[in-house]
Amino acid sequence: MTYASTRWMGAALLALALAACSHQGQQEPAAGGSGAFAPAPAAPRARSGDAGGDMQAMLAYEHQVGVVLPADEIEPRMQAAKAACENGRFGACVVLDARTRSGDRPNASLGMRIVPAGVEPMIALAARDARLGTRSTHAEDLAVQVRDNALVQNRLRNEMARLQEFQQRRDLAVADMIALSRQLAEAQAQLDAAEREGAQHKRRIDTQKLTLDFRPPSAESGRGEIGQALRDFGGTLASGIAWTIRAMAFLLPVLVVLAVLVALWRRLRRGRASKAG
């Protein structure tokens, strides 16, 4: 190859390279709309399957609320809150327990499991024209329990699928069929228990436990305690007298023994004094 041909090929390659660079520079502004850089893609939003969303969705909340109101309004207010729960006034709700105590120190307690959106309306109903006392909220993280339960269910389903495949074989002996049936029954029982536990976890996560404690003001409670003490005066006095009588009956033999010992000691002392004289 001659020197002239080499120069000609080098010039041709240089021209092709310049043309390619020029063509690329023309396409880049067209893609961006202008000569500026294209904006960076927006960060993806957190989805319900993300770690943070799962952690928040697996919290089981429990609320304890004290309501202070006149003693004669405790029973009607508790019944009103109970009826609102049973009728689903603020969403799905189940009454867990209801307790009332009458007398001079009346109080009531109502426990329920309600959807999160109904917690505050139910508290507002219970505390209408009353005063909120103490209020506490506790959250339990069930993420680990839910994850472990899902792993157990998947393992049991896979195990049952493998056992069912073996059960379809025609060359199994009778003893093997009996053993496979026993293992399938055990796996099914464990799977049913795991599914019930998972359903309970889901129920605790999807709903919240709310306990309402209805109590009278401290002044009314104090007057009630004084009145109760006055009414118990006779019984307390009788109990004290009975206790004193029992104590005397218990101590009487001890006093008799002491008196005998003292008399013997004095007699011995007088005998020694007379011998010395």
DOROBA-209381 format. One record per residue (C-alpha): x, y, z. Coordinates in steps of 0.02 Angstrom, whole numbers, padded with zeros to 5 digits, always signed. Example, Ala and Ser with C-alpha at 12.3 -4.5 7.8 and 13.67 -1.06 7.14 Angstrom:
+00615-00225+00390+00684-00053+00357
//
This chain:
+00000+00000+00000+00070+00170-00053+00088+00322+00053-00047+00416-00045-00175+00279-00021-00138+00276+00165-00168+00463+00180-00329+00447+00082-00397+00310+00196-00350+00410+00353-00441+00563+00288-00595+00460+00249-00600+00384+00424-00581+00557+00504-00725+00625+00400-00838+00481+00452-00798+00509+00635-00837+00694+00624-01001+00658+00537-01053+00534+00672-01014+00658+00813-01112+00794+00724-01262+00679+00701-01261+00630+00886-01252+00813+00942-01405+00852+00836-01507+00711+00913-01472+00751+01097-01557+00923+01100-01707+00849+01013-01727+00719+01148-01719+00848+01288-01828+00977+01202-01687+01106+01224-01504+01107+01255-01529+01084+01445-01504+00917+01536-01656+00802+01553-01733+00800+01730-01693+00654+01843-01833+00526+01866-01943+00553+02018-01913+00440+02166-02042+00300+02178-02171+00320+02314-02178+00198+02456-02297+00058+02418-02397-00047+02541-02275-00189+02513-02123-00087+02565-02040-00120+02731-02102+00041+02809-02280+00013+02751-02281-00167+02812-02214-00116+02982-02346+00017+03002-02484-00100+02944-02436-00234+03069-02460-00133+03228-02597-00191+03346-02665-00043+03445-02749-00045+03615-02829+00109+03693-02876+00135+03877-02988+00287+03908-03059+00348+04073-03223+00448+04071-03274+00549+04225-03459+00591+04239-03595+00598+04374-03635+00434+04457-03815+00428+04395-03757+00444+04214-03631+00303+04214-03750+00160+04177-03847+00250+04037-03687+00311+03956-03609+00138+03957-03767+00063+03882-03769+00197+03747-03589+00158+03698-03627-00027+03700-03778-00004+03588-03677+00103+03467-03547-00035+03455-03673-00175+03431-03768-00076+03298-03608-00033+03203-03639+00153+03218-03456+00196+03190-03408+00044+03087-03379-00139+03123-03372-00166+03311-03381-00312+03432-03413-00298+03619-03282-00397+03715-03343-00369+03894-03459-00255+03991-03456-00235+04180-03554-00121+04296-03551-00091+04483-03687+00001+04576-03697+00066+04754-03605+00212+04830-03453+00187+04719-03530+00152+04548-03419+00121+04399-03428+00033+04233-03309-00038+04105-03340-00076+03922-03215-00165+03810-03234-00178+03623-03139-00209+03462-03177-00078+03330-03111-00019+03162-02980+00120+03175-03096+00251+03100-03223+00222+03239-03108+00243+03389-03117+00432+03405-03306+00445+03371-03339+00311+03502-03231+00404+03629-03322+00566+03587-03490+00479+03616-03434+00409+03784-03363+00576+03842-03504+00689+03782-03540+00821+03916-03414+00733+04027-03229+00744+04064-03094+00632+03996-02982+00561+04130-02827+00461+04092-02797+00399+03916-02661+00280+03858-02621+00198+03692-02514+00043+03672-02456-00031+03507-02384-00206+03484-02281-00243+03329-02341-00407+03252-02225-00402+03102-02117-00547+03163-02267-00654+03212-02353-00623+03045-02195-00665+02948-02163-00824+03047-02344-00877+03028-02337-00851+02839-02178-00956+02831-02259-01095+02931-02413-01096+02819-02308-01102+02660-02203-01244+02730-02356-01345+02779-02441-01318+02610-02284-01374+02518-02270-01525+02632-02451-01572+02601-02428-01553+02413-02280-01672+02416-02374-01798+02523-02522-01792+02405-02407-01825+02258-02339-01978+02345-02516-02033+02386-02561-02037+02201-02431-02171+02166-02503-02344+02130-02353-02443+02190-02371-02396+02374-02395-02529+02504-02540-02525+02625-02425-02477+02769-02356-02332+02668-02533-02272+02626-02579-02275+02811-02421-02178+02858-02453-02050+02721-02633-02026+02778-02575-01999+02956-02445-01871+02902-02573-01781+02793-02695-01771+02939-02560-01702+03054-02505-01574+02924-02686-01521+02894-02715-01498+03081-02558-01392+03096-02608-01290+02944-02781-01258+03016-02703-01198+03179-02582-01085+03086-02723-01012+02981-02825-00976+03138-02675-00890+03216-02648-00789+03057-02831-00738+03056-02814-00679+03236-02661-00577+03190-02755-00498+03045-02902-00459+03159-02789-00374+03285-02706-00272+03147-02864-00222+03053-02959-00175+03212-02911-00091+03375-02955-00134+03554-03040+00005+03652-03080-00002+03838-03191+00133+03915-03188+00154+04105-03331+00258+04175-03306+00330+04350-03385+00468+04455-03287+00622+04509-03171+00602+04657-03285+00708+04769-03434+00595+04739-03325+00443+04762-03261+00511+04928-03437+00547+04991-03487+00373+04940-03344+00297+05037-03391+00397+05193-03572+00342+05179-03519+00163+05154-03406+00174+05307-03550+00240+05413-03663+00100+05354-03527-00026+05392-03500+00044+05568-03612-00083+05654-03538-00228+05561-03361-00168+05593-03398-00146+05779-03471-00320+05790-03322-00392+05699-03203-00303+05820-03296-00368+05974-03298-00543+05902-03112-00533+05868-03080-00473+06046-03181-00616+06119-03085-00742+06013-02921-00663+06069-02972-00675+06252-03024-00856+06230-02856-00892+06150-02756-00801+06285-02853-00865+06436-02760-01033+06448-02596-00941+06429-02641-00825+06574-02689-00972+06684-02523-01058+06652-02429-00897+06689-02525-00873+06852-02480-01049+06910-02297-01023+06867-02292-00858+06960-02373-00937+07114-02246-01080+07114-02102-00958+07095-02163-00854+07243-02182-01009+07352-02007-01067+07312-01940-00895+07351-02027-00888+07520-01960-01060+07564-01782-01007+07528-01806-00847+07630-01870-00944+07783-01724-01067+07777-01601-00923+07766-01681-00839+07919
//
